[in-house]
Amino acid sequence: MELLKQRILRDGQVKEGGVLKVDSFLNHQMDVTLLNEIGREFRRRFDGAAITKIVTIEASGIGIAAIAAQHFGSVPVIFAKKTRSRNLDGALYTAKVHSFTKDITYDVQLSKKFLGPQDTVLILDDFLLHTITDEREVKILFEILEKRCEINLSTIICSQREPASWSSMILNDEVSANAILKRATKHYTVVIKPKMTT
């Protein structure tokens, strides 16, 4: 999306280690007008997908997910929690997620009662912040991308890493990585390079 690209070029900062800092407009101070336009663009891109839930992870994804949900008929937003809560009961989906910016690994949880096989889910989160080393994760990622290609549904993938580096981050398996990347970068790739700051 050109509006977001221009905003990143103007206000984004690349910190040591290649971390893109967008805290002045996306994930600390939020530009609600910008988030609303991003939500509208997600709706345009996924028009006809009959989205029933939007899923993200706390905390920085919640703002954009909540605003985007309004463009999908105010569907519910579910966010995976990074810490165990007494309020989180029953069966859970769990996964280990490494924070690239904080260098901490979390055991994230999401209640299964809010997400079922009848749901069509839009996931809003970053992609490949850490190396995928679990064969099950690679298989799931491939199956999701393959299915979306088969039924001609849009998939927008955002990452703080350049696409050229993605293959080395998928299981050290060139065949799997190439199969995933072929589907993940099938039509358009936009690389934004803000100036480095210290």
Residue frames as qw, qx, qy, qz and C-alpha x, y, z in Angstrom:
[[0.000, 0.889, 0.458, 0.000, 0.00, 0.00, 0.00],
 [0.452, 0.545, -0.009, 0.706, 1.55, 3.25, -1.19],
 [0.324, -0.830, 0.002, -0.454, 0.31, 5.34, 1.76],
 [0.833, -0.537, 0.101, 0.084, 2.01, 3.05, 4.29],
 [0.809, 0.197, 0.065, 0.550, 5.15, 2.80, 2.18],
 [0.226, 0.711, -0.014, 0.666, 5.49, 6.58, 2.04],
 [0.535, -0.785, 0.064, -0.305, 4.88, 6.90, 5.78],
 [0.908, -0.295, 0.086, 0.285, 7.58, 4.32, 6.54],
 [0.638, 0.403, 0.049, 0.654, 10.00, 6.12, 4.23],
 [0.036, -0.782, 0.016, -0.622, 9.21, 9.41, 5.96],
 [0.488, -0.681, 0.268, -0.476, 9.00, 8.39, 9.63],
 [0.983, -0.158, -0.089, 0.037, 10.35, 4.85, 9.93],
 [0.068, -0.812, 0.575, -0.080, 13.78, 4.28, 11.45],
 [0.918, 0.114, -0.374, 0.068, 15.99, 1.24, 10.96],
 [0.476, -0.778, 0.380, -0.155, 17.81, 0.48, 14.19],
 [0.005, -0.532, 0.847, 0.012, 20.80, -1.75, 14.88],
 [0.367, 0.017, 0.924, -0.110, 20.12, -5.35, 13.91],
 [0.088, -0.144, -0.716, -0.678, 17.77, -4.32, 11.11],
 [0.004, -0.550, -0.767, 0.329, 14.78, -3.58, 13.38],
 [0.020, 0.469, 0.376, 0.799, 12.30, -1.23, 11.70],
 [0.108, -0.359, -0.588, 0.717, 11.02, 1.26, 14.26],
 [0.112, -0.444, -0.523, -0.719, 7.53, 2.56, 13.51],
 [0.280, -0.446, -0.711, 0.466, 6.53, 3.58, 17.02],
 [0.023, 0.241, 0.093, -0.966, 5.62, 7.15, 16.04],
 [0.493, 0.150, -0.237, -0.823, 2.65, 6.02, 13.92],
 [0.674, 0.007, -0.650, -0.350, 1.93, 2.27, 14.23],
 [0.745, -0.223, -0.626, 0.067, 2.76, 0.48, 17.44],
 [0.347, -0.258, -0.526, 0.732, 3.22, 2.98, 20.28],
 [0.265, 0.475, 0.148, -0.826, 1.63, 6.18, 19.10],
 [0.411, 0.325, 0.811, 0.259, -0.99, 5.17, 16.55],
 [0.185, 0.211, -0.253, -0.926, -2.09, 7.30, 13.61],
 [0.490, 0.314, 0.735, -0.348, -5.74, 6.26, 13.56],
 [0.553, 0.667, -0.053, -0.497, -6.40, 7.82, 10.15],
 [0.246, 0.531, -0.776, -0.235, -3.53, 5.79, 8.67],
 [0.236, -0.043, 0.953, -0.185, -4.72, 2.60, 10.42],
 [0.576, 0.473, 0.438, -0.503, -8.21, 3.21, 9.07],
 [0.524, 0.650, -0.362, -0.414, -6.85, 3.44, 5.51],
 [0.065, 0.363, -0.928, -0.041, -4.82, 0.25, 6.05],
 [0.424, 0.178, 0.804, -0.376, -7.97, -1.48, 7.33],
 [0.608, 0.592, 0.107, -0.518, -9.89, -0.30, 4.27],
 [0.372, 0.590, -0.655, -0.292, -7.13, -1.69, 2.02],
 [0.178, -0.139, 0.964, -0.137, -7.20, -5.07, 3.77],
 [0.561, 0.401, 0.560, -0.459, -10.96, -5.15, 3.14],
 [0.551, 0.658, -0.238, -0.455, -10.43, -4.34, -0.52],
 [0.192, 0.493, -0.838, -0.132, -7.74, -7.02, -0.88],
 [0.067, 0.019, 0.981, -0.179, -9.79, -9.67, 0.90],
 [0.563, 0.176, 0.055, -0.806, -13.16, -8.74, -0.54],
 [0.809, 0.143, -0.395, -0.412, -15.28, -11.84, -1.00],
 [0.367, 0.279, -0.847, 0.265, -13.26, -13.90, 1.49],
 [0.684, -0.523, -0.352, -0.366, -16.13, -13.91, 4.06],
 [0.312, 0.296, -0.652, 0.624, -13.76, -13.22, 6.96],
 [0.610, -0.611, -0.446, -0.234, -15.37, -14.18, 10.29],
 [0.653, -0.711, -0.033, 0.259, -12.48, -13.48, 12.71],
 [0.408, 0.784, -0.334, 0.326, -9.27, -11.47, 12.74],
 [0.868, -0.425, -0.090, 0.239, -6.34, -12.91, 14.70],
 [0.318, 0.778, -0.358, 0.408, -3.20, -11.16, 15.90],
 [0.714, -0.215, -0.485, 0.457, -0.81, -11.28, 18.83],
 [0.291, -0.944, -0.136, 0.074, -0.56, -8.80, 21.67],
 [0.046, 0.677, 0.463, -0.569, 0.22, -6.04, 21.84],
 [0.021, -0.425, 0.286, 0.859, 1.17, -4.06, 18.73],
 [0.022, -0.152, -0.821, -0.549, -1.17, -5.95, 16.39],
 [0.040, 0.541, 0.773, -0.329, -4.31, -5.17, 18.37],
 [0.124, 0.581, 0.081, -0.800, -4.76, -1.59, 17.13],
 [0.243, 0.295, -0.600, -0.703, -4.68, -2.38, 13.42],
 [0.097, -0.191, -0.971, -0.109, -6.71, -5.57, 13.91],
 [0.079, 0.552, 0.651, -0.515, -9.47, -3.73, 15.77],
 [0.238, 0.572, -0.089, -0.780, -9.69, -0.97, 13.18],
 [0.181, 0.190, -0.806, -0.530, -9.51, -3.42, 10.24],
 [0.073, 0.286, 0.942, -0.160, -12.32, -5.48, 11.81],
 [0.283, 0.565, 0.342, -0.695, -14.72, -2.57, 11.36],
 [0.342, 0.472, -0.467, -0.665, -14.19, -2.79, 7.59],
 [0.260, 0.030, -0.943, -0.206, -15.17, -6.47, 7.70],
 [0.563, -0.476, -0.465, -0.490, -18.54, -5.81, 9.32],
 [0.369, -0.626, 0.445, -0.524, -17.08, -5.50, 12.84],
 [0.881, -0.027, -0.472, -0.002, -16.03, -9.16, 13.05],
 [0.705, -0.702, 0.083, 0.056, -14.46, -10.22, 16.38],
 [0.376, 0.712, -0.539, 0.247, -10.74, -9.75, 16.94],
 [0.913, -0.398, -0.038, 0.078, -8.86, -12.46, 18.83],
 [0.253, 0.796, -0.505, 0.217, -5.35, -11.84, 20.08],
 [0.852, -0.060, -0.455, 0.251, -2.94, -14.47, 21.30],
 [0.437, -0.878, 0.130, -0.146, -1.74, -13.69, 24.81],
 [0.500, 0.575, -0.567, 0.311, 1.94, -13.72, 25.65],
 [0.044, -0.302, 0.762, -0.572, 1.43, -14.46, 29.34],
 [0.317, -0.325, -0.891, -0.027, -0.71, -17.04, 31.10],
 [0.303, -0.286, 0.134, -0.899, -3.87, -15.56, 32.61],
 [0.233, 0.127, 0.863, -0.430, -6.34, -16.97, 35.13],
 [0.545, 0.456, 0.192, -0.677, -9.06, -15.75, 32.79],
 [0.504, 0.438, -0.622, -0.410, -7.76, -17.98, 29.98],
 [0.582, -0.164, 0.739, -0.296, -9.39, -21.34, 30.61],
 [0.861, 0.364, 0.262, -0.241, -10.29, -24.49, 28.70],
 [0.824, 0.165, 0.350, 0.414, -8.54, -25.85, 25.62],
 [0.030, -0.878, 0.175, 0.445, -5.86, -23.61, 24.16],
 [0.774, 0.551, -0.047, 0.307, -3.85, -23.27, 20.98],
 [0.487, -0.796, 0.213, 0.289, -0.25, -22.70, 22.10],
 [0.774, 0.508, -0.025, 0.378, 2.99, -21.88, 20.33],
 [0.557, -0.516, 0.026, 0.650, 6.42, -20.50, 21.09],
 [0.390, 0.852, 0.190, 0.292, 6.95, -17.08, 19.53],
 [0.615, -0.246, -0.067, 0.747, 10.24, -15.22, 19.61],
 [0.080, 0.968, 0.175, -0.164, 10.12, -11.43, 19.82],
 [0.691, 0.423, 0.043, 0.585, 12.68, -10.02, 17.41],
 [0.033, 0.800, -0.072, 0.594, 12.58, -6.59, 19.05],
 [0.568, -0.703, 0.263, -0.339, 12.77, -7.79, 22.68],
 [0.427, 0.414, -0.798, 0.098, 14.81, -10.97, 22.09],
 [0.432, -0.142, 0.718, -0.526, 12.44, -12.94, 24.34],
 [0.317, -0.089, -0.863, -0.382, 10.61, -16.20, 23.55],
 [0.506, -0.090, 0.348, -0.784, 6.98, -16.29, 24.69],
 [0.070, 0.224, 0.970, 0.058, 4.58, -19.20, 25.10],
 [0.340, 0.021, -0.087, -0.936, 1.55, -17.61, 23.46],
 [0.165, 0.283, 0.928, -0.175, -1.97, -18.90, 24.04],
 [0.381, 0.008, -0.270, -0.884, -5.26, -18.50, 22.25],
 [0.521, 0.069, 0.699, -0.485, -8.51, -20.03, 23.48],
 [0.063, 0.075, 0.891, 0.443, -9.97, -22.69, 21.18],
 [0.170, 0.594, 0.729, -0.294, -13.49, -21.66, 22.18],
 [0.184, 0.761, 0.049, -0.620, -13.13, -18.50, 20.09],
 [0.274, 0.582, -0.586, -0.493, -11.73, -20.14, 16.95],
 [0.732, 0.055, 0.662, -0.151, -13.14, -23.15, 15.14],
 [0.423, 0.035, 0.746, 0.513, -13.16, -24.94, 11.79],
 [0.275, 0.760, 0.584, 0.074, -16.17, -22.90, 10.65],
 [0.115, -0.884, -0.006, 0.453, -14.17, -19.67, 10.81],
 [0.660, 0.572, 0.095, 0.479, -12.48, -17.89, 7.92],
 [0.539, -0.725, -0.071, 0.423, -9.57, -16.16, 9.59],
 [0.429, 0.807, -0.127, 0.385, -7.50, -13.14, 8.60],
 [0.756, -0.440, -0.131, 0.466, -4.16, -13.20, 10.46],
 [0.212, 0.917, -0.095, 0.324, -2.48, -9.82, 10.93],
 [0.691, -0.646, 0.225, 0.233, 1.08, -10.24, 12.19],
 [0.144, 0.776, -0.551, -0.270, 4.68, -10.01, 10.97],
 [0.972, 0.226, -0.033, -0.053, 6.31, -12.82, 9.01],
 [0.866, 0.220, -0.199, 0.403, 9.66, -14.57, 9.53],
 [0.190, -0.902, 0.276, -0.272, 11.03, -12.56, 12.39],
 [0.460, -0.531, 0.710, -0.043, 12.80, -15.74, 13.46],
 [0.259, 0.298, -0.858, -0.329, 13.93, -18.94, 11.76],
 [0.868, -0.072, 0.049, -0.489, 11.29, -21.64, 11.37],
 [0.056, 0.461, -0.885, 0.039, 12.89, -24.87, 12.58],
 [0.534, 0.073, 0.754, -0.375, 9.84, -27.03, 13.28],
 [0.051, 0.039, 0.843, 0.534, 8.79, -29.27, 10.35],
 [0.072, 0.610, 0.779, -0.124, 5.14, -28.99, 11.44],
 [0.041, 0.753, 0.134, -0.642, 5.25, -25.18, 11.16],
 [0.028, -0.351, 0.619, 0.702, 6.80, -25.43, 7.69],
 [0.064, 0.279, 0.921, 0.264, 4.09, -27.88, 6.60],
 [0.062, 0.726, 0.594, -0.341, 1.28, -25.68, 7.96],
 [0.010, 0.670, -0.142, -0.729, 2.71, -22.57, 6.32],
 [0.036, -0.144, 0.778, 0.611, 3.04, -24.35, 2.98],
 [0.064, 0.445, 0.889, 0.079, -0.51, -25.75, 3.18],
 [0.069, 0.753, 0.376, -0.536, -2.00, -22.34, 3.99],
 [0.052, 0.586, -0.356, -0.726, -0.22, -20.64, 1.09],
 [0.068, -0.002, 0.896, 0.439, -0.95, -23.51, -1.31],
 [0.113, 0.578, 0.798, -0.124, -4.67, -23.51, -0.47],
 [0.091, 0.767, 0.172, -0.611, -4.91, -19.75, -0.88],
 [0.011, 0.403, -0.606, -0.685, -3.22, -19.98, -4.28],
 [0.116, 0.216, 0.941, 0.233, -5.59, -22.76, -5.37],
 [0.061, 0.721, 0.686, -0.082, -8.69, -20.74, -4.58],
 [0.308, 0.522, 0.202, 0.769, -7.25, -17.41, -5.78],
 [0.387, -0.877, -0.282, 0.028, -7.48, -15.57, -2.45],
 [0.226, 0.828, -0.284, 0.428, -5.20, -12.65, -1.64],
 [0.798, -0.445, -0.199, 0.355, -2.36, -13.13, 0.80],
 [0.158, 0.893, -0.207, 0.368, -0.41, -10.10, 1.99],
 [0.850, -0.281, -0.219, 0.387, 2.86, -10.94, 3.73],
 [0.027, 0.929, -0.201, 0.310, 4.82, -8.28, 5.63],
 [0.879, -0.241, -0.158, 0.380, 8.25, -8.82, 7.09],
 [0.209, -0.932, 0.208, 0.210, 11.07, -6.75, 8.49],
 [0.538, -0.352, 0.639, 0.423, 13.44, -8.92, 6.47],
 [0.372, 0.506, -0.441, -0.642, 14.08, -8.75, 2.74],
 [0.929, 0.177, 0.064, -0.318, 12.58, -11.62, 0.71],
 [0.601, 0.562, -0.561, 0.088, 16.09, -12.66, -0.42],
 [0.024, -0.427, 0.783, -0.451, 16.83, -13.73, 3.17],
 [0.774, -0.158, 0.164, -0.591, 13.63, -15.73, 3.72],
 [0.880, 0.183, -0.421, -0.124, 14.84, -19.04, 2.29],
 [0.419, 0.331, -0.700, 0.474, 17.68, -19.29, 4.82],
 [0.302, -0.241, 0.516, -0.765, 15.12, -18.87, 7.62],
 [0.851, -0.006, -0.019, -0.525, 12.93, -21.85, 6.68],
 [0.946, -0.193, 0.237, -0.103, 14.26, -25.07, 8.23],
 [0.175, -0.603, 0.693, 0.354, 17.54, -24.99, 6.28],
 [0.569, 0.251, 0.776, 0.102, 15.57, -26.95, 3.67],
 [0.007, -0.287, 0.392, 0.874, 15.96, -25.43, 0.22],
 [0.099, -0.282, -0.839, -0.454, 13.11, -27.43, -1.37],
 [0.177, -0.679, -0.677, 0.222, 10.56, -26.46, 1.31],
 [0.159, -0.583, -0.076, 0.793, 11.78, -22.87, 1.38],
 [0.008, -0.112, 0.558, 0.822, 11.52, -22.51, -2.40],
 [0.129, -0.457, -0.839, -0.268, 8.02, -24.03, -2.44],
 [0.195, -0.726, -0.506, 0.422, 6.86, -21.58, 0.24],
 [0.158, -0.516, 0.119, 0.834, 8.58, -18.56, -1.29],
 [0.063, 0.147, 0.717, 0.678, 7.19, -19.30, -4.74],
 [0.181, -0.653, -0.714, -0.177, 3.70, -18.98, -3.27],
 [0.322, -0.709, -0.336, 0.529, 4.49, -16.12, -0.87],
 [0.103, -0.579, 0.223, 0.777, 5.99, -13.88, -3.55],
 [0.533, 0.368, 0.727, 0.230, 3.87, -15.01, -6.50],
 [0.318, 0.819, 0.417, 0.234, 2.68, -11.64, -7.79],
 [0.131, 0.878, -0.088, 0.451, 4.18, -8.55, -6.20],
 [0.714, -0.350, -0.296, 0.530, 7.08, -7.80, -3.88],
 [0.046, 0.911, -0.012, 0.410, 7.61, -4.33, -2.43],
 [0.717, -0.209, -0.316, 0.584, 10.83, -3.64, -0.50],
 [0.104, -0.960, -0.063, -0.252, 10.96, -0.42, 1.55],
 [0.732, 0.005, -0.261, 0.629, 14.41, 0.80, 2.57],
 [0.214, -0.970, -0.087, -0.082, 14.28, 3.68, 5.08],
 [0.360, 0.689, -0.462, 0.428, 17.55, 5.39, 5.93],
 [0.711, -0.215, -0.554, 0.375, 19.54, 3.95, 8.84],
 [0.209, -0.814, 0.142, -0.524, 19.51, 5.88, 12.12],
 [0.512, 0.091, -0.714, 0.469, 21.27, 5.40, 15.43]]
